[in-house]
Amino acid sequence: MTYTFKLARRLAVSRTFLPFLLVLAACGGDATAPEAPTEQPTSGTATKTADRISVALQVSPRDVTLETNQLIQFRAHGRTSSGDSVGAAVTWSTSGGTILPDGRFSAAAIGTYTVVGQNRIRGNLQVDTSLVTVVRRNTNLVGVKISPSSVSLSPGVSQTFTAVGQLRGGGVAPIGVNWGATGGSIDAGGTYVAGDTAGTYRVTATNTAGTMADTVTVTITAPPAPPPPPPAPPEPVLAKVILKPIGVTLATGTKKQFATYGTTTTGDSVPVPVVFNATGGTVTADGLFTAGQAAGNYRIIATSGALADTSAITISSPLGSGTPTPTTTGIPFGTYDLWAGDTSLEPNTAVFTGGIGSINATNIVARLEVARQNHKRLVLAMTGGSHWNYLTNDVFDLAKWQAKMDTYNTPAIKAAVAAAVADGTIIGNSVMDEPNVSGGGDGNTWGPPGTMTKARVDGLCTYVKNMFPTMLVGVVHNHQTFEPTKSYQVCEFLVDQYSWRKGDVNDFIQGGLDLGRRDGLGIIFSMNILNGGIQAERDGLWNCPLSTTGGRGTFDPNCRMTAQQVREWGTTLGSAGCAMMMWKYDDAFMANPENAQAFRDVAATLASLPAKSCRAR
């Protein structure tokens, strides 16, 4: 059976059924397919469902020339935001001719028509249009001609072919054809998509009478070979030995465990074998140092090959009876902004055994002596004060911060700090208040998000530690808010402040202590007495009535704590940490008799507890 005979036979069959199909189409008018179901994401699949939802509808063929009563198939698919093709249920309509619900189209009259596919996804209407040109069947054909005559395509690449009829005398005319292809797929408009298998294939266009055809060659090329895998990275090399802690103060005869780890050229932390050597005492092979009997400044060295690290050790003797010393029992309890002047304390602060706040190089020596005489233990803020002091163009400026810190680098201040650390007057120094605060423009933030990180704060702690090796260094921020999955490597304590809006006080304490145990941090708890009571906005108490709150806070809609909250939360927080602080000193709040009694109650409870070191490592 010849190829021409086969084409003629298929045409005869199609002519037999074509009137029946046209009758069905005429009865139905515009065909309507069911709207695509609205996809609702389920737990665990939301992202995948969203990826499958089409954002654009595409109808094929895009442009097509037909002969009268020639039946072709229109199809539609969706295109997702990632470029993938997905199925799409559509509603078909046409400006002329007839289209069936499954997309089959024909027209009895010549003309130019549009075929429209519509799809609605989650309420969004998607529309695409195809142009159909219908011509009369030409009986003067002598052949069919396809353009281009040959192509070479990569897998998945498309090529649109066109076909015209050749006339006697050499002219050409538009005709309708039936397309066929091997090695890929082709739509009714002649758009061919190459398949995945390399080789030589063909595209065929046959006239609607089935008596003439043309064939062209399509070469599908093999996909390019994948690039060779990148070379394996070099093996990491040990770059540094780290000895922790970097500085300690010990009483004679006491012990301290030191630990080491290495960092590689790729920044990873790795175990490293070391040899320990120490002055001022003895050290075991695994880093347990025992202080000798002579007070002074010493060091411990961990060596691994050509690499080493050193930590400072200060050994202090018991103080003589002639030196005024702060109490050595109890949990220090106090407030921010304890000082009324360079060397004078605020009124109503005699009950407090501690304090925290800004200091400067001109008053630090005198304040340490006053604190010693009044049995106050201090958390210093050598670089405290307004954020504006350390900003350039609303962003933290390390050079400004270091310049302020350098003002303390004098022999007199270093000697005073060392003595105050040794006798317990100094608990430690906070290098920054709330490094988690970001944003810009109001002077209360440190710059855009990401300006401050725990690694950068560690750098500030290192800068202070190099200047004052025996003094603890730490930072002030809520344990929940600043890179909670990362750890400090140098900073040694955290001031963790509670307010009512942060939830149950016991849960808050547990979160802070868990972080301290994980990261080797001492935890100093604090509470916001001026803005940490009941939050007025949440409870509708905009005026902070004194019947239920401690009065209006310094920032609306916050309220002050009541005396009972000060008593209850202060005792609970103070008992859990190594010190207890409050934000902040306020004349009226401190002078209130009920609050004053609450302070006395908290102070008495905390004074009866064993003292704790804020050095956790």
Beta strands, then each sheet from edge to edge (+ up, - down):
strand 1: 54-60
strand 2: 63-67
strand 3: 72-73
strand 4: 75-80
strand 5: 85-87
strand 6: 91-94
strand 7: 98-99
strand 8: 104-106
strand 9: 111-121
strand 10: 124-135
strand 11: 141-147
strand 12: 150-153
strand 13: 158-160
strand 14: 162-167
strand 15: 172-174
strand 16: 177-181
strand 17: 184-186
strand 18: 191-194
strand 19: 199-207
strand 20: 213-220
strand 21: 238-244
strand 22: 247-251
strand 23: 255-257
strand 24: 259-264
strand 25: 269-270
strand 26: 275-278
strand 27: 281-283
strand 28: 288-291
strand 29: 296-304
strand 30: 307-316
strand 31: 333-336
strand 32: 354-358
strand 33: 377-381
strand 34: 391-392
strand 35: 395-396
strand 36: 426-433
strand 37: 473-476
strand 38: 493-498
strand 39: 522-528
strand 40: 580-583
sheet 1: 1+ 4- 5+
sheet 2: 2+ 10+ 9- 6+
sheet 3: 3+ 8- 7+
sheet 4: 11+ 14- 15+
sheet 5: 12+ 20+ 19- 16+
sheet 6: 13+ 18- 17+
sheet 7: 21+ 24- 25+
sheet 8: 22+ 30+ 29- 26+
sheet 9: 23+ 28- 27+
sheet 10: 31+ 32+ 33+ 36+ 37+ 38+ 39+ 40+ 31+
sheet 11: 34+ 35-
end
